[in-house]
């Protein structure tokens, strides 16, 4: 009898994470603790441009936690889809695997870019630096959702 070894983490073919931002001046009530509340206006077009730069195979060292145990910082992001519905912005990432804090760190950098704190070249320079010190403050944990895992 052949034993089947299944590991929830190591056998995953695709992981789908979604990050929820609520972009409005007024405080959150219903969605408090469930999304990142950003008061400053987000430029959705710039957000999408930044998101598209994250697609593909890159060294994501900038977005990696110091405690990350992954063998390599090189990951392939299959897709980054950004959609806006009223004041809610959904950023969906699909990849086989992610580094520790990678999604929240990428979202933090996208926030800097889309609110005008960083220019596009600041964003690219941070990403290409491969230095954690160049990363924006990571997005808070509330707002990050694991939507699906494909095996």
C-alpha positions in Angstrom: 0.0 0.0 0.0 1.5 3.3 -1.1 1.3 6.1 1.4 0.2 9.5 0.2 2.0 12.3 1.9 0.0 15.5 1.9 1.3 18.8 3.3 -1.1 21.7 3.3 1.7 24.2 3.0 4.2 22.5 0.7 1.7 20.8 -1.7 0.0 24.1 -2.7 0.1 25.0 -6.4 -1.5 28.4 -6.1 -2.3 30.8 -3.2 -4.7 33.7 -3.6 -4.5 36.6 -1.2 -6.6 39.6 -1.3 -6.0 42.9 0.6 -8.8 45.2 1.4 -8.3 49.0 1.7 -11.1 51.4 2.5 -10.2 54.8 1.1 -12.3 57.6 2.6 -12.0 60.4 5.1 -14.6 59.1 7.6 -13.8 56.5 10.2 -14.7 52.9 9.8 -17.6 51.4 11.7 -18.8 48.1 10.1 -15.5 47.3 8.5 -13.4 48.3 11.5 -10.7 45.7 12.1 -11.5 44.1 8.7 -9.7 46.5 6.3 -6.9 49.1 6.1 -8.5 52.6 6.5 -6.6 55.1 4.4 -7.9 58.6 4.6 -5.5 60.1 2.0 -6.9 59.9 -1.6 -5.5 56.9 -3.5 -4.7 57.4 -7.2 -6.2 54.1 -8.6 -4.4 54.4 -11.9 -1.0 54.8 -10.3 -1.9 51.9 -7.9 -2.6 49.7 -10.9 0.7 50.7 -12.6 2.6 49.8 -9.4 0.8 46.6 -9.1 1.7 45.5 -12.6 5.4 46.0 -11.8 5.1 43.4 -9.1 3.9 40.7 -11.6 6.4 38.2 -12.9 9.5 36.6 -11.4 11.6 38.9 -9.2 13.9 38.9 -6.2 11.4 40.1 -3.5 14.0 40.6 -0.8 12.7 44.2 -0.2 9.4 42.7 0.9 10.8 39.9 3.0 10.6 39.7 6.8 14.0 39.2 8.6 12.5 36.1 10.2 11.5 34.6 6.8 12.8 31.0 6.4 12.3 30.7 2.6 15.3 29.3 0.8 15.1 31.9 -1.9 13.7 35.4 -2.2 12.9 34.8 -5.8 9.2 34.3 -6.4 6.9 34.5 -9.3 3.7 36.4 -9.0 1.2 35.2 -11.6 -1.2 38.0 -11.3 -2.0 41.3 -9.4 -5.6 42.4 -9.9 -6.7 45.7 -8.5 -10.4 46.6 -8.4 -12.2 49.5 -6.9 -15.9 49.4 -5.8 -17.0 52.7 -4.3 -14.5 53.4 -1.5 -13.3 49.8 -1.3 -10.1 48.8 -3.1 -9.3 45.1 -3.5 -5.7 44.0 -4.4 -5.5 40.4 -5.3 -2.2 38.5 -5.6 -1.9 35.0 -7.1 1.4 33.0 -6.7 2.6 29.5 -5.9 4.1 30.9 -2.7 5.0 34.2 -0.9 7.7 35.3 1.4 6.9 36.1 5.0 5.1 39.5 5.1 5.5 39.9 1.3 1.9 40.8 0.5 1.6 43.3 3.4 5.0 44.8 2.5 4.0 45.1 -1.2 0.7 46.7 -0.3 2.5 49.2 2.1 4.8 50.2 -0.8 1.8 50.5 -3.2 0.2 52.8 -0.6 3.2 55.1 -0.6 3.2 55.2 -4.4 -0.6 55.7 -4.8 -0.9 58.4 -2.2 2.0 60.5 -3.6 4.5 59.8 -0.9 6.7 58.0 -3.4 7.2 58.6 -7.1 7.2 55.7 -9.6 11.0 55.7 -9.5 11.0 55.6 -5.7 8.8 52.6 -5.9 11.0 50.9 -8.5 14.2 51.8 -6.6 12.8 50.3 -3.4 11.8 47.1 -5.2 15.1 46.7 -7.1 17.2 47.5 -4.0 16.5 44.1 -2.5 17.0 45.8 0.9 14.3 45.5 3.6 15.3 48.9 4.9 14.1 50.5 1.7 10.6 49.0 2.2 7.6 51.1 3.2 5.9 50.3 6.5 4.0 47.0 5.8 0.2 47.2 5.6 -1.6 46.1 8.8 -2.7 42.5 9.2 -6.4 43.5 9.2 -7.3 43.7 5.5 -5.3 40.6 4.5 -7.3 37.6 3.5 -6.2 34.2 2.2 -9.0 33.6 -0.4 -8.1 30.2 -1.8 -5.4 27.6 -2.0 -5.2 25.4 -5.1 -3.7 21.9 -4.9 
